[in-house]
Amino acid sequence: MGKVRERPPFEELAKGFESSAVFGHMHSYDLYRKWLEAVWAFLNAISNPVAFRECLDRYKHDEGAEFGRLLGVYTEAVEEMPFRDILGELFMRLDVNSVRGGQFFTPWNIAEMMARMQFSKEDFKAKAAEKGEVTVCDPAVGSGVMLLAYAKVVNDECGRSALRYLKLYGTDIDQRCVLMCRIQLRMNGLDTFGRMADMLGNLPQMERTSIALPPAASSEPHVDTTNAPELPNLSNAVILNSEEGMTSERVMTEQLTLF
């Protein structure tokens, strides 16, 4: 029989970072970043076993075990609250960089409300039938809350199978945001529907029927397909400031593929 937790998974996860007996002296700022890096290495252990092994070698046995325990608790939280911006809420709870860095993520209820205002079941089905995909992009993706919220609405209104039409894209300059977004999309099964690869700054135009979150192109509940200004095509955008994904053009901005 599984262990019965004294507190909900999210609270257990937060407590693990707020008062870690294993890591003790380490500031939550560093602990959270290191855990995100370890989780991403674990999720890619099959495709990149060398990086995973290098990550493991940085920690003592009890530290690695604690990271694994926290990942297990996070998995429970995802199962309990699918699509929820768990890592973003945890980031704000820990106050990792909100005041100093001016980072205040959109609360989940606001993000979901905006996604529902933006969503039209008829438009979604029509676009999916016509193009075979529906593009959603966020130019300051943070922890991925807007992408997660839109995916939840699609799931609620059209069913899980409709998620295969989504192409989710975003950009950010904070490495931790990149990791949070990538991990949350992976854990919710949303990272297999698109890839960002090219350099920011050389972007072709996006069709006006694509969806922008937040909806900057229209004051109506749905995107204006006739009078909307041209938006950059983030199907070729990048996540910035990473050690991964460097192209041969090293003089340009570093890039990180989101999926």
C-alpha positions as CSV (number, residue, x, y, z in Angstrom):
1,M,0.0,0.0,0.0
2,G,1.4,3.4,-1.0
3,K,2.4,6.0,1.6
4,V,-0.3,8.4,2.7
5,R,1.0,11.9,2.6
6,E,0.2,14.3,5.5
7,R,-0.2,17.2,3.1
8,P,-1.2,17.7,-0.6
9,P,1.6,17.0,-3.2
10,F,2.1,20.7,-4.0
11,E,2.6,21.6,-0.3
12,E,4.9,18.6,0.2
13,L,7.0,19.8,-2.8
14,A,7.2,23.3,-1.5
15,K,8.3,22.2,1.9
16,G,11.0,20.1,0.3
17,F,12.6,23.3,-1.0
18,E,11.8,25.5,1.9
19,S,13.4,23.4,4.6
20,S,15.6,20.7,3.1
21,A,17.4,18.6,5.7
22,V,19.5,17.0,3.0
23,F,20.7,20.2,1.3
24,G,20.5,22.3,4.5
25,H,22.7,25.3,3.8
26,M,21.8,25.7,0.1
27,H,19.6,28.7,-0.7
28,S,16.3,27.8,-2.3
29,Y,17.4,29.9,-5.4
30,D,20.2,27.4,-6.1
31,L,18.4,24.3,-4.9
32,Y,15.4,24.9,-7.2
33,R,17.7,25.6,-10.2
34,K,19.8,22.5,-9.6
35,W,16.6,20.4,-9.2
36,L,15.2,21.6,-12.5
37,E,18.5,20.8,-14.2
38,A,18.5,17.3,-12.7
39,V,14.8,16.6,-13.6
40,W,15.4,17.6,-17.2
41,A,18.5,15.4,-17.4
42,F,16.5,12.5,-16.0
43,L,13.6,13.0,-18.5
44,N,16.2,12.9,-21.3
45,A,18.3,10.0,-19.8
46,I,17.6,7.6,-22.7
47,S,18.4,10.1,-25.4
48,N,21.4,11.6,-23.6
49,P,22.7,9.2,-21.0
50,V,26.1,10.9,-20.8
51,A,24.5,14.2,-19.6
52,F,22.4,12.3,-17.1
53,R,25.4,10.5,-15.7
54,E,27.3,13.7,-15.4
55,C,24.4,15.3,-13.6
56,L,24.3,12.4,-11.1
57,D,28.0,12.6,-10.4
58,R,27.6,16.1,-9.1
59,Y,25.7,15.0,-6.0
60,K,26.0,12.6,-3.1
61,H,23.8,9.6,-2.8
62,D,21.4,11.2,-0.3
63,E,21.2,14.4,-2.4
64,G,20.3,12.4,-5.5
65,A,17.8,10.4,-3.6
66,E,16.2,13.6,-2.3
67,F,16.0,15.0,-5.9
68,G,14.3,11.7,-6.9
69,R,11.8,12.0,-4.0
70,L,10.9,15.6,-5.0
71,L,10.4,14.5,-8.6
72,G,8.0,11.8,-7.3
73,V,6.1,14.3,-5.4
74,Y,6.0,16.6,-8.4
75,T,4.6,13.7,-10.5
76,E,1.9,13.2,-8.0
77,A,1.0,16.9,-8.2
78,V,0.8,16.7,-12.0
79,E,-1.5,13.7,-11.7
80,E,-3.7,15.6,-9.2
81,M,-3.7,18.9,-11.2
82,P,-3.0,18.1,-14.9
83,F,-2.0,21.1,-17.0
84,R,-1.6,23.3,-13.9
85,D,1.3,25.6,-13.7
86,I,2.8,23.8,-10.7
87,L,6.4,24.8,-11.2
88,G,5.5,28.5,-11.8
89,E,3.4,28.6,-8.7
90,L,6.3,26.9,-6.8
91,F,8.7,29.5,-8.2
92,M,6.5,32.3,-6.8
93,R,6.0,30.5,-3.5
94,L,9.7,30.2,-3.0
95,D,10.2,33.9,-4.1
96,V,13.1,32.7,-6.1
97,N,13.6,35.8,-8.1
98,S,10.3,37.7,-8.2
99,V,11.3,40.9,-6.4
100,R,14.9,41.2,-7.5
101,G,14.3,40.2,-11.1
102,G,10.8,41.6,-11.5
103,Q,9.4,38.2,-12.4
104,F,5.7,37.8,-11.4
105,F,4.0,35.0,-13.3
106,T,0.4,35.1,-14.4
107,P,-1.8,33.4,-11.8
108,W,-3.3,30.2,-13.0
109,N,-6.9,31.3,-12.8
110,I,-6.2,34.4,-14.9
111,A,-4.3,32.4,-17.5
112,E,-7.1,29.9,-17.8
113,M,-9.7,32.7,-18.0
114,M,-7.7,34.3,-20.8
115,A,-7.4,31.0,-22.7
116,R,-11.1,30.4,-22.4
117,M,-11.9,33.9,-23.7
118,Q,-9.5,33.3,-26.6
119,F,-10.9,29.8,-27.5
120,S,-13.5,28.9,-30.0
121,K,-14.3,25.3,-30.5
122,E,-15.6,25.9,-34.0
123,D,-12.6,28.0,-35.0
124,F,-10.2,25.4,-33.5
125,K,-11.8,22.5,-35.4
126,A,-11.9,24.5,-38.6
127,K,-8.3,25.5,-38.4
128,A,-7.3,21.9,-37.5
129,A,-9.2,20.5,-40.4
130,E,-7.8,23.1,-42.8
131,K,-4.2,23.3,-41.7
132,G,-3.7,20.2,-39.7
133,E,-2.4,22.3,-36.8
134,V,-3.2,25.2,-34.5
135,T,-0.3,27.4,-33.5
136,V,-0.1,29.0,-30.0
137,C,2.8,31.2,-29.1
138,D,3.9,33.2,-26.1
139,P,6.8,35.6,-26.6
140,A,7.6,35.7,-22.8
141,V,6.7,32.2,-22.0
142,G,7.9,32.1,-18.4
143,S,7.0,28.7,-16.8
144,G,4.6,28.0,-19.7
145,V,1.4,28.9,-17.9
146,M,-0.4,30.3,-21.0
147,L,0.5,27.3,-23.1
148,L,-0.6,25.0,-20.4
149,A,-3.9,26.9,-19.9
150,Y,-4.7,26.8,-23.6
151,A,-3.9,23.1,-23.7
152,K,-6.3,22.5,-20.8
153,V,-9.1,24.4,-22.5
154,V,-8.5,22.3,-25.7
155,N,-8.6,19.1,-23.6
156,D,-11.7,20.2,-21.8
157,E,-13.6,21.3,-24.9
158,C,-12.4,18.9,-27.6
159,G,-10.9,16.0,-25.8
160,R,-7.3,14.7,-25.3
161,S,-7.0,13.6,-28.9
162,A,-7.4,17.2,-30.1
163,L,-4.1,18.1,-28.4
164,R,-2.2,16.5,-31.3
165,Y,-3.1,19.5,-33.5
166,L,-1.4,22.0,-31.1
167,K,1.9,23.5,-32.0
168,L,3.1,25.3,-28.9
169,Y,5.9,27.8,-29.0
170,G,7.5,30.4,-26.7
171,T,10.6,32.4,-25.9
172,D,12.2,33.5,-22.7
173,I,15.6,34.9,-21.5
174,D,15.7,33.1,-18.2
175,Q,17.2,29.6,-18.1
176,R,15.0,28.5,-15.2
177,C,11.9,29.6,-17.1
178,V,13.1,27.5,-20.0
179,L,13.5,24.5,-17.8
180,M,10.2,24.9,-16.1
181,C,8.4,25.3,-19.3
182,R,10.1,22.3,-21.0
183,I,9.5,20.1,-17.9
184,Q,5.9,21.0,-17.5
185,L,5.1,20.4,-21.2
186,R,6.9,17.1,-21.1
187,M,5.1,16.0,-17.9
188,N,1.7,16.8,-19.4
189,G,2.5,15.1,-22.7
190,L,2.6,18.4,-24.7
191,D,6.1,18.4,-26.0
192,T,5.7,16.2,-29.1
193,F,3.8,18.5,-31.3
194,G,6.4,21.0,-32.5
195,R,10.0,22.2,-32.4
196,M,11.7,25.6,-32.4
197,A,15.0,25.7,-34.1
198,D,16.0,28.9,-36.0
199,M,17.5,32.2,-34.8
200,L,15.3,34.9,-33.3
201,G,15.6,37.9,-35.6
202,N,15.2,36.1,-38.9
203,L,11.5,35.2,-38.6
204,P,9.1,34.9,-41.5
205,Q,5.6,36.2,-41.0
206,M,2.9,34.1,-39.3
207,E,-0.6,33.7,-40.8
208,R,-3.1,36.0,-39.2
209,T,-5.3,33.1,-38.2
210,S,-2.7,31.9,-35.7
211,I,-3.4,32.5,-32.0
212,A,-1.3,34.7,-29.8
213,L,-1.5,34.4,-26.0
214,P,-2.0,37.0,-24.5
215,P,-4.3,38.1,-27.5
216,A,-2.4,41.2,-28.4
217,A,-3.9,41.4,-31.9
218,S,-7.6,41.7,-31.1
219,S,-9.9,43.1,-28.5
220,E,-12.5,40.5,-29.4
221,P,-12.7,37.1,-27.6
222,H,-11.2,35.4,-30.6
223,V,-8.4,36.4,-33.0
224,D,-9.4,38.9,-35.7
225,T,-8.5,37.1,-38.9
226,T,-8.9,40.1,-41.2
227,N,-7.5,43.2,-39.5
228,A,-4.9,41.8,-37.2
229,P,-1.4,43.1,-37.6
230,E,1.3,40.8,-38.8
231,L,2.9,38.8,-36.0
232,P,6.3,37.1,-36.0
233,N,6.4,33.4,-36.9
234,L,7.4,31.8,-33.7
235,S,7.4,28.4,-35.3
236,N,11.0,29.3,-36.0
237,A,11.7,31.1,-32.7
238,V,14.0,30.2,-29.9
239,I,14.4,30.1,-26.2
240,L,17.3,32.3,-25.3
241,N,20.3,32.1,-22.9
242,S,21.1,28.4,-22.8
243,E,24.1,26.1,-22.9
244,E,22.2,23.9,-25.4
245,G,21.3,24.1,-29.0
246,M,24.2,26.2,-30.3
247,T,24.3,26.6,-34.1
248,S,27.5,27.2,-36.1
249,E,26.7,30.9,-36.1
250,R,28.2,31.5,-32.6
251,V,28.2,35.2,-33.0
252,M,24.4,35.2,-32.8
253,T,22.2,34.5,-29.8
254,E,22.4,31.2,-28.0
255,Q,19.4,29.1,-28.6
256,L,17.5,26.3,-26.8
257,T,14.9,24.2,-28.5
258,L,11.8,24.0,-26.4
259,F,10.7,20.6,-27.5
